[in-house]
Amino acid sequence: MESNRSRVYSRRKGSVQWNEEDRLALAGLLIKAGYIAKIGRGQVPGTEDRKNAQYEYYVEYWEEES
């Protein structure tokens, strides 16, 4: 069965950017609260063909289904 996943985004080159330490701290808090957490990065949709594509960083989290 597919679990319900949520993401918190931090876009590079944005006015307020989370650094790696911030993302690790958030993931640690989510894990302590009982969630499964994953840190990831992907290109912002619509910027794939640009020379300097913009990236978005995220912390994805979900609860394990029993």
N, C-alpha and C positions, 0 to 999 in steps of 0.2 A: 504494500500500500504506500502511496506517495505521501510524504510528510509535507506540512505547510511551512515553507521557508520564507524568511524575511531578510532584507538587506538594509544596511546603513551605508550610504555612499559618501565618499570624499573625493571630489574631483580635483585633479592636478591643474595648476594654473588658475584655480579659483580664488576668490577673495579671502575665503576662510578654508585653509587646507589642513587636514589632519596629517601628521607625519606617521612614520612606521611605529614609533613608540606609542602614540595615541591609539592606533588600531590594535596593537598588541594588548594594551591595557583594557580596551573595550572587550576584546575577545576573552581575556582572562576573567573579567567580571561576569560575562555571559556563561562561561564554563562553570564558574563557582556557583552560579544561580541554577545550574542543572541543564543548560542548553548545550547543544553541539555547535561549535563555531568554526568558521573557515574564513581565512583572509584571502582575497583575490584581487585581480586587476584585469581590466578589459578596455578596449577602445570605446570611446564615446560613439554611439551610433551616428552615422553621417559624416564622420571624420576619417574613415578608413582610407580614402584615396588621397588624403593630404600628405605633404612631405613631413610635417611635424604634427602627426595625429595627436589628439588630446586623449588622455587616459583617465579612467575613473577607478578609484580604489574602493573596495567595499569589505564590510564584515558581514558575512552571511551566517544566520543562526536558525536553529530549529530544535524541536523537542523530539527525542526518539520515541517512536510509537511502540507500544507493547503488545 
